[in-house]
Amino acid sequence: MKKVSIVILNWNGSEMLRRFLPSVISYSKDDNIEICVADNGSTDQSVEIIKKEFPAIKIIQLMQNWGFAEGYNKALQQIDAEYVMLLNSDVEVTENWLSPLISFMDMHSEVSACQPKILSYNNKTQFEYAGACGGYMDKYGYPFCRGRVFNQLEYDNGQYDEIQTVFWATGAALFIRLEDYKSIGGFDGRFFAHMEEIDLCWRLQNMDKKIVCIPQSKVYHVGGATLSKENPRKTYLNFRNNLLMLYKNTLSQDLTTVMRLRLLLDYIAIVKYILTADFMNAKAIYKARRDFYKLRNSFIDDRIEIQHNRIRSHIKEMSMRSVLWQFYFISKKKYSQLTGFNVDKYGK
């Protein structure tokens, strides 16, 4: 068994592999570390390029595109390691990037997963949208990060360099105990892509596990390599999966209030897109809500199991106040300005 398996899920990303695999290989040299590319049924030359140009890389071939969530579930069935690093193909890693993650996790058995500091590949002094310095969420399902609130990105001046508990760790660079990943059932494959890592981290915390950001490890992420932030398909998946995640995990006493308010807020978002003539994204949100209602009954058993087995009811890394209200109406644009939740600092 390896100590760490770095697993890169790939779908038609040959150019990204050529561009970023060399940094992963260069900075992950250790007999106890393996690097795998799980190919999600690519139709480009990805597999041939890996075999020819990166012969030391282990290839896991999936015969169709299972999406991010189920693709990783199937790939990790073929992995034997204590820890896995789920790494996007568009991430450039840095020297000594794994050591802080491994050392911390070895010392803290209560922590199931962590992430490094995520900076923008295109502007390396700025946090990157997908994860920044660790993710949080308010009770209505709106995610935000240390270093990123909605589309407002901060520059990295070391202001978030404490090791700190978070609500979710980004799927772009998710370092997790494989045993914990499997014990919780892995990603929800029905999500296909988007929100699956937040759902996974929420389920882990329900079982009294902790999620942490370790900024002493640093990587650079291109972001939007598959779908841009304003792509209607991404909008659809984010809204649909967010609603399904809330339905599964929200405490019973809060569920009706949360879902009623989300109904109102989602229709406000639809109106906003219509007023800006972005009819495709407006339609995507409407379709997401419609499909949520269609799918909800198939998630009843998941909700019953989660609520029955949960150990933690209050998760202090979830904000009890609306981040939407704080951002748009009180003009709190930075993580450090937000209120309504508390977090644990582990120290450097």
LUMLODREN-849161 format. One record per residue (C-alpha): residue number from 1; x, y, z. Coordinates in Angstrom, 2 decimals, padded with zeros to 5 digits, always signed. Example, Ala and Ser with C-alpha at 12.3 -4.5 7.8 and 13.67 -1.06 7.14 Angstrom:
% residues 2
+-----+---------+---------+---------+
: num :      px :      py :      pz :
+-----+---------+---------+---------+
:   1 : +012.30 : -004.50 : +007.80 :
:   2 : +013.67 : -001.06 : +007.14 :
+-----+---------+---------+---------+
***
This chain:
% residues 348
+-----+---------+---------+---------+
: num :      px :      py :      pz :
+-----+---------+---------+---------+
:   1 : +000.00 : +000.00 : +000.00 :
:   2 : +001.25 : +003.47 : -000.92 :
:   3 : +001.24 : +006.36 : +001.53 :
:   4 : -000.27 : +008.74 : -001.06 :
:   5 : -001.90 : +008.23 : -004.42 :
:   6 : -002.30 : +011.38 : -006.53 :
:   7 : -005.29 : +010.77 : -008.79 :
:   8 : -005.95 : +013.12 : -011.69 :
:   9 : -009.31 : +012.65 : -013.38 :
:  10 : -009.02 : +013.44 : -017.07 :
:  11 : -011.54 : +013.92 : -019.84 :
:  12 : -010.19 : +015.12 : -023.18 :
:  13 : -007.53 : +017.11 : -021.36 :
:  14 : -004.39 : +016.08 : -023.22 :
:  15 : -003.05 : +019.62 : -023.44 :
:  16 : -003.60 : +020.22 : -019.73 :
:  17 : -001.78 : +016.98 : -018.94 :
:  18 : +001.16 : +017.99 : -021.09 :
:  19 : +001.23 : +021.38 : -019.42 :
:  20 : +000.81 : +020.46 : -015.75 :
:  21 : +001.81 : +016.82 : -015.22 :
:  22 : +005.54 : +017.70 : -015.29 :
:  23 : +005.20 : +019.82 : -012.12 :
:  24 : +003.31 : +017.02 : -010.35 :
:  25 : +005.99 : +014.49 : -011.32 :
:  26 : +008.86 : +016.81 : -010.42 :
:  27 : +007.56 : +017.76 : -006.97 :
:  28 : +006.07 : +014.41 : -005.92 :
:  29 : +009.12 : +012.16 : -006.11 :
:  30 : +008.94 : +009.57 : -003.37 :
:  31 : +008.82 : +005.80 : -003.41 :
:  32 : +005.71 : +005.97 : -001.22 :
:  33 : +003.82 : +008.25 : -003.64 :
:  34 : +002.18 : +007.16 : -006.87 :
:  35 : +000.69 : +009.33 : -009.61 :
:  36 : -002.36 : +008.06 : -011.47 :
:  37 : -004.42 : +009.47 : -014.31 :
:  38 : -007.98 : +008.18 : -014.35 :
:  39 : -009.22 : +008.68 : -017.88 :
:  40 : -012.96 : +009.29 : -018.07 :
:  41 : -013.56 : +007.84 : -021.53 :
:  42 : -011.60 : +010.52 : -023.42 :
:  43 : -011.96 : +010.71 : -027.20 :
:  44 : -008.77 : +012.73 : -027.74 :
:  45 : -005.24 : +011.33 : -027.55 :
:  46 : -004.94 : +011.57 : -023.75 :
:  47 : -004.19 : +007.92 : -023.04 :
:  48 : -001.72 : +007.59 : -025.92 :
:  49 : +000.09 : +010.77 : -024.84 :
:  50 : +000.43 : +009.55 : -021.23 :
:  51 : +001.79 : +006.18 : -022.36 :
:  52 : +004.30 : +007.80 : -024.71 :
:  53 : +005.35 : +010.94 : -022.83 :
:  54 : +004.76 : +009.97 : -019.18 :
:  55 : +005.39 : +006.21 : -019.04 :
:  56 : +005.81 : +006.18 : -015.23 :
:  57 : +002.22 : +007.35 : -014.70 :
:  58 : -000.34 : +004.71 : -013.75 :
:  59 : -003.38 : +004.82 : -016.03 :
:  60 : -006.87 : +003.87 : -014.90 :
:  61 : -009.08 : +003.61 : -017.97 :
:  62 : -012.81 : +004.19 : -017.54 :
:  63 : -014.72 : +003.34 : -020.68 :
:  64 : -017.16 : +006.26 : -020.56 :
:  65 : -017.44 : +009.75 : -019.13 :
:  66 : -018.87 : +009.18 : -015.65 :
:  67 : -018.51 : +012.83 : -014.66 :
:  68 : -016.36 : +014.15 : -011.84 :
:  69 : -018.22 : +012.49 : -008.98 :
:  70 : -018.77 : +008.94 : -010.21 :
:  71 : -015.54 : +009.04 : -012.20 :
:  72 : -013.57 : +009.45 : -008.99 :
:  73 : -015.70 : +006.85 : -007.21 :
:  74 : -014.84 : +004.27 : -009.86 :
:  75 : -011.19 : +005.27 : -010.06 :
:  76 : -010.64 : +005.05 : -006.31 :
:  77 : -011.93 : +001.48 : -006.29 :
:  78 : -008.62 : +000.68 : -007.99 :
:  79 : -006.42 : +002.60 : -005.52 :
:  80 : -004.64 : +001.17 : -002.48 :
:  81 : -003.23 : +004.02 : -000.39 :
:  82 : -003.62 : +005.64 : +003.01 :
:  83 : -004.28 : +009.06 : +001.51 :
:  84 : -005.48 : +010.16 : -001.91 :
:  85 : -004.98 : +013.57 : -003.47 :
:  86 : -007.77 : +014.28 : -005.94 :
:  87 : -006.11 : +016.78 : -008.25 :
:  88 : -007.53 : +018.66 : -011.21 :
:  89 : -005.59 : +018.35 : -014.44 :
:  90 : -005.21 : +022.16 : -014.62 :
:  91 : -003.25 : +022.53 : -011.37 :
:  92 : +000.42 : +023.44 : -011.13 :
:  93 : +001.94 : +022.21 : -007.87 :
:  94 : +004.94 : +023.64 : -006.05 :
:  95 : +008.01 : +022.23 : -004.37 :
:  96 : +007.29 : +020.41 : -001.10 :
:  97 : +003.54 : +020.74 : -001.63 :
:  98 : +002.58 : +017.38 : -000.15 :
:  99 : +004.74 : +017.34 : +003.00 :
: 100 : +002.64 : +019.80 : +005.07 :
: 101 : -000.54 : +017.90 : +004.19 :
: 102 : +000.88 : +014.48 : +005.06 :
: 103 : +002.51 : +015.67 : +008.30 :
: 104 : -000.65 : +017.37 : +009.52 :
: 105 : -002.94 : +014.47 : +008.71 :
: 106 : -000.55 : +011.99 : +010.34 :
: 107 : -000.76 : +014.04 : +013.56 :
: 108 : -004.53 : +014.70 : +013.53 :
: 109 : -006.63 : +011.57 : +013.20 :
: 110 : -009.81 : +013.60 : +013.78 :
: 111 : -009.30 : +015.31 : +010.40 :
: 112 : -010.61 : +013.45 : +007.37 :
: 113 : -009.66 : +015.84 : +004.61 :
: 114 : -007.72 : +018.98 : +003.87 :
: 115 : -006.70 : +021.24 : +001.03 :
: 116 : -003.73 : +023.46 : +000.18 :
: 117 : -003.91 : +027.19 : -000.51 :
: 118 : -005.30 : +027.61 : -004.04 :
: 119 : -003.95 : +030.58 : -005.99 :
: 120 : -004.71 : +031.65 : -009.54 :
: 121 : -002.38 : +030.30 : -012.20 :
: 122 : -003.02 : +033.41 : -014.30 :
: 123 : -002.44 : +035.83 : -011.42 :
: 124 : -000.29 : +034.15 : -008.82 :
: 125 : -000.75 : +036.87 : -006.20 :
: 126 : -004.54 : +036.33 : -006.14 :
: 127 : -006.70 : +033.57 : -004.68 :
: 128 : -008.44 : +031.28 : -007.14 :
: 129 : -012.21 : +030.96 : -007.25 :
: 130 : -012.47 : +027.19 : -006.72 :
: 131 : -011.42 : +026.80 : -003.10 :
: 132 : -009.12 : +029.76 : -002.35 :
: 133 : -007.96 : +029.21 : +001.25 :
: 134 : -010.72 : +026.86 : +002.37 :
: 135 : -014.48 : +026.85 : +001.88 :
: 136 : -017.51 : +027.67 : +004.05 :
: 137 : -021.25 : +027.82 : +003.50 :
: 138 : -024.21 : +029.59 : +004.99 :
: 139 : -027.32 : +027.70 : +006.13 :
: 140 : -029.10 : +028.52 : +002.85 :
: 141 : -026.47 : +026.73 : +000.75 :
: 142 : -024.36 : +029.62 : -000.52 :
: 143 : -020.64 : +028.70 : -000.52 :
: 144 : -017.76 : +031.14 : +000.01 :
: 145 : -014.08 : +030.92 : +000.90 :
: 146 : -011.28 : +032.54 : +002.78 :
: 147 : -010.12 : +034.81 : -000.01 :
: 148 : -013.27 : +034.59 : -002.19 :
: 149 : -016.84 : +035.67 : -001.51 :
: 150 : -019.07 : +035.09 : -004.54 :
: 151 : -017.02 : +036.53 : -007.45 :
: 152 : -014.96 : +038.88 : -005.25 :
: 153 : -011.37 : +037.59 : -005.13 :
: 154 : -008.75 : +038.84 : -002.68 :
: 155 : -005.02 : +039.13 : -003.15 :
: 156 : -002.93 : +036.81 : -001.02 :
: 157 : -001.01 : +038.88 : +001.51 :
: 158 : -000.64 : +036.07 : +004.03 :
: 159 : -003.84 : +037.13 : +005.77 :
: 160 : -005.21 : +033.56 : +005.78 :
: 161 : -002.04 : +031.59 : +006.49 :
: 162 : -003.35 : +030.00 : +009.71 :
: 163 : -004.23 : +026.31 : +009.56 :
: 164 : -007.96 : +026.44 : +010.15 :
: 165 : -011.04 : +024.23 : +010.10 :
: 166 : -013.28 : +024.83 : +007.10 :
: 167 : -016.69 : +023.59 : +006.01 :
: 168 : -015.48 : +022.16 : +002.70 :
: 169 : -012.25 : +021.49 : +000.88 :
: 170 : -012.08 : +022.05 : -002.84 :
: 171 : -012.33 : +019.15 : -005.27 :
: 172 : -009.57 : +020.81 : -007.31 :
: 173 : -007.00 : +019.59 : -004.75 :
: 174 : -008.68 : +017.42 : -002.14 :
: 175 : -006.38 : +015.45 : +000.18 :
: 176 : -008.41 : +012.81 : +002.02 :
: 177 : -008.08 : +009.57 : +003.95 :
: 178 : -009.17 : +006.86 : +001.53 :
: 179 : -010.73 : +004.86 : +004.36 :
: 180 : -012.93 : +007.83 : +005.34 :
: 181 : -013.84 : +008.52 : +001.71 :
: 182 : -015.06 : +004.94 : +001.28 :
: 183 : -016.77 : +004.72 : +004.68 :
: 184 : -018.98 : +007.71 : +003.87 :
: 185 : -019.85 : +006.34 : +000.42 :
: 186 : -017.58 : +008.64 : -001.60 :
: 187 : -019.01 : +011.35 : -003.80 :
: 188 : -022.69 : +011.25 : -004.68 :
: 189 : -022.38 : +010.02 : -008.26 :
: 190 : -025.83 : +011.32 : -009.16 :
: 191 : -024.47 : +014.87 : -008.94 :
: 192 : -022.25 : +014.19 : -012.01 :
: 193 : -020.21 : +017.34 : -011.32 :
: 194 : -020.25 : +020.40 : -009.02 :
: 195 : -021.11 : +020.57 : -005.30 :
: 196 : -020.08 : +016.94 : -004.77 :
: 197 : -017.10 : +017.88 : -002.60 :
: 198 : -019.23 : +020.14 : -000.39 :
: 199 : -021.78 : +017.37 : +000.03 :
: 200 : -019.00 : +014.90 : +000.88 :
: 201 : -017.44 : +017.24 : +003.46 :
: 202 : -020.85 : +017.93 : +005.01 :
: 203 : -021.51 : +014.21 : +005.40 :
: 204 : -018.09 : +013.72 : +006.98 :
: 205 : -018.75 : +016.50 : +009.47 :
: 206 : -022.12 : +015.00 : +010.32 :
: 207 : -020.05 : +012.02 : +011.49 :
: 208 : -017.88 : +014.29 : +013.66 :
: 209 : -014.93 : +014.45 : +011.28 :
: 210 : -013.05 : +017.68 : +010.59 :
: 211 : -012.02 : +019.41 : +007.37 :
: 212 : -009.00 : +021.73 : +007.32 :
: 213 : -007.10 : +024.13 : +005.06 :
: 214 : -003.30 : +024.00 : +005.29 :
: 215 : -001.93 : +027.12 : +003.56 :
: 216 : +001.68 : +026.02 : +004.04 :
: 217 : +000.98 : +023.89 : +000.96 :
: 218 : +000.39 : +025.97 : -002.16 :
: 219 : -000.79 : +025.22 : -005.70 :
: 220 : -001.88 : +027.24 : -008.73 :
: 221 : -005.17 : +026.49 : -010.47 :
: 222 : -006.23 : +027.64 : -013.94 :
: 223 : -009.95 : +027.14 : -013.22 :
: 224 : -012.81 : +026.99 : -015.70 :
: 225 : -010.92 : +024.44 : -017.80 :
: 226 : -014.11 : +022.42 : -018.33 :
: 227 : -016.89 : +024.98 : -017.87 :
: 228 : -016.64 : +028.71 : -017.23 :
: 229 : -018.38 : +030.19 : -014.17 :
: 230 : -021.21 : +031.63 : -016.30 :
: 231 : -021.80 : +028.57 : -018.45 :
: 232 : -025.53 : +027.61 : -018.28 :
: 233 : -024.65 : +023.95 : -017.86 :
: 234 : -022.53 : +024.80 : -014.83 :
: 235 : -025.29 : +027.07 : -013.47 :
: 236 : -027.76 : +024.21 : -013.83 :
: 237 : -025.57 : +021.67 : -012.05 :
: 238 : -024.63 : +024.08 : -009.25 :
: 239 : -028.24 : +025.00 : -008.47 :
: 240 : -029.68 : +021.49 : -008.84 :
: 241 : -026.96 : +019.80 : -006.81 :
: 242 : -026.99 : +022.51 : -004.17 :
: 243 : -030.71 : +021.92 : -003.60 :
: 244 : -030.22 : +018.15 : -003.45 :
: 245 : -027.35 : +018.60 : -000.98 :
: 246 : -029.47 : +020.84 : +001.24 :
: 247 : -032.32 : +018.35 : +001.13 :
: 248 : -030.04 : +015.47 : +002.16 :
: 249 : -028.10 : +017.18 : +004.94 :
: 250 : -030.12 : +020.01 : +006.49 :
: 251 : -031.41 : +019.35 : +010.00 :
: 252 : -035.10 : +018.41 : +010.10 :
: 253 : -036.09 : +021.42 : +012.20 :
: 254 : -034.52 : +023.78 : +009.64 :
: 255 : -035.42 : +022.10 : +006.35 :
: 256 : -038.79 : +023.75 : +005.63 :
: 257 : -037.54 : +027.27 : +006.38 :
: 258 : -034.35 : +026.82 : +004.37 :
: 259 : -036.09 : +025.38 : +001.31 :
: 260 : -038.83 : +028.03 : +001.30 :
: 261 : -036.29 : +030.83 : +001.43 :
: 262 : -034.21 : +029.20 : -001.28 :
: 263 : -037.30 : +029.05 : -003.49 :
: 264 : -037.65 : +032.83 : -003.14 :
: 265 : -033.94 : +033.51 : -003.64 :
: 266 : -033.70 : +031.27 : -006.69 :
: 267 : -036.56 : +033.08 : -008.40 :
: 268 : -034.91 : +036.40 : -007.59 :
: 269 : -031.80 : +035.05 : -009.33 :
: 270 : -033.93 : +034.07 : -012.35 :
: 271 : -035.40 : +037.59 : -012.54 :
: 272 : -031.90 : +039.10 : -012.27 :
: 273 : -030.70 : +037.06 : -015.25 :
: 274 : -033.82 : +037.98 : -017.26 :
: 275 : -033.29 : +041.69 : -016.57 :
: 276 : -029.72 : +041.41 : -017.85 :
: 277 : -030.93 : +039.49 : -020.94 :
: 278 : -029.09 : +036.34 : -019.86 :
: 279 : -031.96 : +034.04 : -020.70 :
: 280 : -029.86 : +030.89 : -020.89 :
: 281 : -028.77 : +031.11 : -017.24 :
: 282 : -032.29 : +032.09 : -016.17 :
: 283 : -033.59 : +028.97 : -017.91 :
: 284 : -030.83 : +026.88 : -016.31 :
: 285 : -031.94 : +027.85 : -012.77 :
: 286 : -035.61 : +027.19 : -013.58 :
: 287 : -034.69 : +023.77 : -015.02 :
: 288 : -032.52 : +023.03 : -011.97 :
: 289 : -035.44 : +023.67 : -009.63 :
: 290 : -037.80 : +021.63 : -011.77 :
: 291 : -035.40 : +018.69 : -011.86 :
: 292 : -034.77 : +018.96 : -008.13 :
: 293 : -038.47 : +018.30 : -007.51 :
: 294 : -038.37 : +015.38 : -009.93 :
: 295 : -035.35 : +013.83 : -008.23 :
: 296 : -036.18 : +014.61 : -004.60 :
: 297 : -038.07 : +011.39 : -003.87 :
: 298 : -035.09 : +009.31 : -005.00 :
: 299 : -033.02 : +011.01 : -002.25 :
: 300 : -035.46 : +010.27 : +000.60 :
: 301 : -033.56 : +007.19 : +001.77 :
: 302 : -030.29 : +009.15 : +001.75 :
: 303 : -031.83 : +011.87 : +003.89 :
: 304 : -033.29 : +009.37 : +006.38 :
: 305 : -029.94 : +007.59 : +006.73 :
: 306 : -027.95 : +010.81 : +007.15 :
: 307 : -030.30 : +012.27 : +009.75 :
: 308 : -030.53 : +008.99 : +011.66 :
: 309 : -026.79 : +008.35 : +011.83 :
: 310 : -025.44 : +011.87 : +012.26 :
: 311 : -023.33 : +012.54 : +015.34 :
: 312 : -022.93 : +016.31 : +015.04 :
: 313 : -025.98 : +018.54 : +014.76 :
: 314 : -024.33 : +021.96 : +015.04 :
: 315 : -021.45 : +022.60 : +012.65 :
: 316 : -019.85 : +025.90 : +013.62 :
: 317 : -018.07 : +026.19 : +010.27 :
: 318 : -021.50 : +026.80 : +008.68 :
: 319 : -022.65 : +030.40 : +008.89 :
: 320 : -026.07 : +030.82 : +010.47 :
: 321 : -026.37 : +034.24 : +008.82 :
: 322 : -027.01 : +034.81 : +005.14 :
: 323 : -023.81 : +035.53 : +003.25 :
: 324 : -025.99 : +036.79 : +000.39 :
: 325 : -027.43 : +039.49 : +002.69 :
: 326 : -024.04 : +040.42 : +004.09 :
: 327 : -022.43 : +040.66 : +000.64 :
: 328 : -025.11 : +042.56 : -001.29 :
: 329 : -026.88 : +044.61 : +001.38 :
: 330 : -024.22 : +045.30 : +004.02 :
: 331 : -021.34 : +045.34 : +001.51 :
: 332 : -019.16 : +042.81 : +003.33 :
: 333 : -016.98 : +041.70 : +000.43 :
: 334 : -014.23 : +039.82 : +002.27 :
: 335 : -014.25 : +036.65 : +004.34 :
: 336 : -012.71 : +038.50 : +007.30 :
: 337 : -015.72 : +040.83 : +007.41 :
: 338 : -018.40 : +038.12 : +007.54 :
: 339 : -020.11 : +037.14 : +010.78 :
: 340 : -022.30 : +034.32 : +012.03 :
: 341 : -019.94 : +031.37 : +012.44 :
: 342 : -016.86 : +030.30 : +014.40 :
: 343 : -013.88 : +028.22 : +013.37 :
: 344 : -010.98 : +026.44 : +015.05 :
: 345 : -007.42 : +027.51 : +014.37 :
: 346 : -004.86 : +024.74 : +014.73 :
: 347 : -001.87 : +027.10 : +014.51 :
: 348 : +001.05 : +026.78 : +012.17 :
+-----+---------+---------+---------+
***
